[in-house]
Amino acid sequence: MSPLGLSLLAIDDEPPALEDLQRLLRSSPAVAEVACAGSGGEALRMLSERQFDAIFLDLRMPDLNGLELAAVVGRFAAPPAIVFVSAYEDGAVGAFELQALDYLMKPVSRRRVHEALERVLDAAGSRSQTRSLGGSPEEIVALEHARGGSTRLVPRSAILYLQAQGDYVRVVGKDSRYLVRGRLSSIERRWQAHGFHRVHRGYVANLHQAVEVRPTLNGTATMVFSDGSEIPVARRQVAELRRRLAV
């Protein structure tokens, strides 16, 4: 949680309901920001790019409903707290099976929103304590295919390297390939804390999957991964990478 307050994501496919929820959340002095998503798919993309302290999500949405989205988010390394907002009572059992903090019935009152935020604050404090002890589960990232419109969920640790291809980035895993829209430099900035390092102007490598830096005759090198695949290493990167990989 930011020192300025909670960072929240509100999700609802009905614009008037989303606007009302955003207004109620912003009315709390404990909240620093409220981002909005109009669908489960849009929310999943936002959640894969940045962290939120909590998500307030509608139960029934056409593309990816609230229960499905919550199940995916629960696999993240640092999942946000979950609060469901629904006009129907029949989703409550499934919501609490997913360890939701609260279940708000529409129309939502200011009092109930603030009660839910109190629970979010308590949960945020508990997560901070857990992180200080170290350890986290497998982190899942959402990759939206640039040409097919589908979104794949992939363990970040299973990704070997990223390759620039114009306005796209090819994400290469042990057993799969994904083409996503974006710039290599943007993904590098977001992922560098997870062991991803620029080794060449066209490549970012997952150093956790690299097993060898093999020198070439012209002073550059080749990086070899656990599955045997290889990518080029720029001359200025060779010494640092050999030191980091202890080869």
C-alpha positions in Angstrom: 0.0 0.0 0.0 1.3 3.5 -0.9 1.9 5.9 2.0 -0.8 8.1 0.3 -3.4 5.4 0.6 -5.0 2.4 -1.1 -4.7 1.8 -4.9 -8.0 0.3 -6.1 -9.4 -1.2 -9.4 -13.1 -1.0 -9.9 -14.6 -3.4 -12.5 -18.1 -3.3 -14.0 -19.4 -3.7 -17.5 -22.3 -1.2 -16.9 -20.9 2.4 -17.0 -23.4 4.0 -14.6 -22.7 1.4 -12.0 -19.0 1.7 -12.5 -19.2 5.5 -12.1 -21.2 5.2 -8.9 -18.7 2.6 -7.4 -15.8 4.8 -8.3 -17.4 7.8 -6.7 -18.1 5.9 -3.4 -14.5 4.5 -3.3 -13.0 7.9 -3.9 -15.1 9.4 -1.0 -12.9 7.5 1.5 -9.8 9.3 2.9 -8.0 5.9 2.9 -8.1 5.7 -0.9 -5.3 7.3 -3.0 -6.6 6.3 -6.5 -9.3 4.4 -8.2 -8.7 3.0 -11.7 -11.6 1.6 -13.7 -12.1 -1.3 -16.1 -15.3 -2.0 -18.1 -14.7 -5.7 -18.6 -13.0 -8.7 -17.0 -10.5 -8.9 -19.9 -9.6 -5.2 -19.6 -9.1 -5.7 -15.9 -6.9 -8.7 -16.4 -4.6 -6.7 -18.7 -4.4 -3.9 -16.1 -3.7 -6.3 -13.3 -0.8 -7.9 -15.2 0.9 -4.5 -15.8 0.7 -3.1 -12.2 -0.3 -3.9 -8.7 -3.4 -2.8 -6.8 -4.2 -3.2 -3.2 -7.8 -4.4 -3.9 -10.2 -5.0 -6.7 -14.0 -4.3 -6.4 -15.6 -6.3 -9.2 -19.1 -7.0 -10.5 -20.1 -10.7 -10.4 -21.8 -11.0 -13.8 -19.9 -9.8 -16.8 -20.1 -11.1 -20.4 -16.5 -11.9 -21.3 -14.9 -13.0 -18.0 -17.2 -13.0 -15.0 -16.2 -12.0 -11.5 -15.6 -15.5 -10.2 -13.5 -16.4 -13.2 -11.4 -13.2 -12.9 -10.9 -13.7 -9.1 -9.8 -17.3 -9.6 -7.1 -16.1 -12.1 -6.0 -13.2 -9.9 -5.6 -15.6 -6.9 -2.7 -17.2 -8.8 -0.7 -14.0 -8.9 2.4 -13.8 -6.7 1.0 -10.8 -4.8 -2.8 -10.9 -5.5 -4.9 -7.9 -4.5 -7.7 -8.2 -2.0 -11.1 -9.1 -3.6 -14.4 -7.5 -2.9 -17.4 -8.5 -5.0 -20.2 -6.1 -5.9 -23.4 -7.7 -7.3 -27.2 -7.3 -7.6 -27.5 -11.0 -7.0 -27.1 -13.1 -3.9 -26.4 -16.4 -5.6 -22.7 -15.8 -6.1 -21.9 -15.3 -2.4 -20.8 -18.9 -1.8 -18.5 -19.0 -4.7 -17.1 -15.6 -3.8 -16.1 -16.6 -0.3 -14.7 -19.9 -1.5 -12.2 -17.6 -3.4 -11.5 -15.9 -0.1 -13.1 -12.6 -1.0 -13.0 -10.0 1.8 -16.6 -8.9 1.3 -19.7 -9.2 -0.9 -21.6 -5.9 -1.5 -25.1 -5.9 -2.7 -26.3 -3.3 -5.3 -27.3 -0.6 -4.8 -24.2 -0.2 -2.7 -24.3 2.2 0.3 -21.4 4.4 1.4 -21.4 2.7 4.8 -20.9 -0.8 3.2 -18.1 0.5 0.9 -16.3 2.0 3.9 -16.7 -1.3 5.9 -15.2 -3.2 3.0 -12.3 -0.7 2.8 -11.6 -1.3 6.5 -11.1 -5.0 5.7 -8.9 -4.1 2.7 -6.7 -2.0 5.0 -6.4 -4.8 7.5 -5.5 -7.3 4.7 -2.9 -4.9 3.2 -1.2 -4.7 6.6 -1.1 -8.5 6.8 0.4 -8.8 3.3 3.1 -6.4 4.2 4.1 -8.5 7.1 4.1 -11.7 5.0 6.3 -10.1 2.3 8.8 -9.0 5.0 9.3 -12.7 5.9 10.1 -13.5 2.3 8.8 -16.1 -0.1 6.0 -16.0 -2.7 4.0 -18.4 -5.0 4.5 -18.7 -8.7 3.7 -15.4 -10.5 1.3 -15.5 -13.4 1.4 -12.9 -16.2 -1.4 -12.2 -18.7 -0.2 -12.0 -22.3 -2.7 -10.7 -24.8 -2.0 -12.1 -28.3 -1.5 -9.2 -30.7 -3.3 -10.8 -33.7 -5.8 -13.2 -32.2 -7.3 -11.1 -29.4 -7.0 -14.0 -26.8 -5.2 -13.7 -23.5 -2.9 -16.4 -22.2 -1.9 -16.9 -18.6 1.8 -17.8 -18.3 4.2 -18.3 -15.4 6.7 -15.5 -15.6 9.5 -17.9 -14.5 8.8 -20.1 -17.6 9.6 -17.3 -20.0 13.1 -17.6 -21.5 13.5 -14.3 -23.4 11.8 -11.4 -25.1 12.6 -10.4 -28.7 11.8 -7.1 -30.3 9.8 -7.2 -33.6 8.9 -3.7 -34.6 5.7 -2.6 -32.7 5.5 -6.1 -31.2 7.4 -8.3 -28.8 7.9 -12.0 -29.2 7.7 -13.8 -25.8 9.5 -17.1 -25.9 8.9 -19.7 -23.3 10.1 -23.2 -22.8 7.3 -24.8 -24.8 5.5 -21.8 -26.3 5.7 -18.6 -28.3 3.5 -15.5 -27.9 3.4 -12.3 -30.0 2.2 -9.3 -28.0 1.8 -5.6 -28.9 4.2 -3.3 -27.2 7.8 -2.1 -27.0 10.6 -4.1 -25.6 11.9 -1.2 -23.5 8.5 -0.9 -21.8 8.3 -4.6 -20.8 12.0 -4.5 -19.7 11.3 -1.7 -17.2 8.3 -3.6 -15.7 10.1 -6.9 -15.5 13.7 -6.0 -14.6 12.9 -6.6 -10.9 12.0 -10.2 -11.8 15.4 -11.1 -13.3 14.9 -9.9 -16.8 17.9 -8.1 -18.3 18.6 -6.3 -21.7 21.5 -8.3 -23.2 21.2 -6.9 -26.8 19.2 -4.1 -28.3 16.7 -6.7 -29.6 16.6 -9.1 -26.7 15.8 -9.2 -23.0 16.7 -12.4 -21.2 15.4 -14.1 -18.1 18.6 -14.6 -16.3 17.0 -17.3 -14.1 16.8 -19.5 -17.2 20.2 -18.7 -18.6 22.9 -21.4 -18.1 25.9 -20.1 -20.1 27.4 -17.1 -21.8 29.5 -18.5 -24.7 32.1 -16.0 -26.1 32.5 -15.6 -29.9 35.5 -14.6 -31.9 34.4 -10.9 -32.4 34.1 -10.1 -28.7 30.3 -10.6 -28.5 28.7 -13.7 -27.0 25.8 -16.1 -27.2 23.5 -16.8 -24.2 22.3 -20.3 -23.8 19.1 -21.2 -22.0 18.0 -24.3 -20.0 16.2 -25.7 -23.1 19.2 -25.2 -25.4 17.9 -22.2 -27.2 20.3 -19.3 -27.8 20.3 -15.5 -28.3 23.0 -12.9 -29.1 24.7 -10.9 -26.4 26.2 -7.4 -27.2 29.9 -6.9 -26.6 29.4 -4.4 -23.7 27.2 -6.9 -21.8 29.5 -10.0 -21.9 31.7 -9.3 -18.9 28.8 -8.3 -16.6 26.7 -11.3 -17.6 29.5 -13.8 -17.2 30.1 -12.4 -13.7 26.4 -12.6 -12.8 26.0 -16.1 -14.1 29.4 -17.2 -12.6 30.6 -18.8 -15.8 
